[in-house]
Amino acid sequence: MSKYDIDNKCLFVPPLKVTDTLFKDQGITTLDEQESHDTQSQLEHDEIYYQNGYASAAALMLNLIKNSSNRIVRESYINPAMFCFRQFLELSMKDSILKYRHMRKEGNKSEPNIEGHNLVKLWEGLKLYLSDSDEEIQSIDNLVKEFQEVDTGTAFRYNRYLQHQNGGKEKFAKIDSDTLYTRMLQMYRFFEGVNEHAIITLEEQF
């Protein structure tokens, strides 16, 4: 879908009314009320849906880019795709760290911090729980550092004008969609495997 398609669709929706709302009231207004309606298992699955939702959106957009010859489509989808994939990486690492941390009886000073959005710091924390014998560790290490070097949090979130106005100094990487699509799937496979291991290990312990 291009800007032209969106503009056309806008012609066929009714005008806004003062009484219109963005979200429909479903009778659940607080987190406590939500938890009373859901089992713990459902809440845990909700976390996975968030992570997989961002990963799926990124893969979908990159696939559209790969298969489109339309310059507008290719250039307008790449930033949202990268933003969604970065969000997946952050959520996946934080979720895995929390699950591994929960298995510990007592915390200590070396416990990884999950605050902030620095992918390298999150990765360094997650590595504390992983096996050194995993052959993919070094490859993932290189890719996470490369991602963080190119995008500290705003490269794919703001356009260049907004970055400049906010004092941004992000690098602009030359992106090959085929290579990026493959690397994204490889990283997704790795981090989903880690997250699944954390979930299974936590369930077995309790």
Helices and strands as residue ranges (DSSP letters): H 3-10, H 31-37, H 40-66, H 71-102, H 119-127, H 137-150, H 160-165, H 177-205
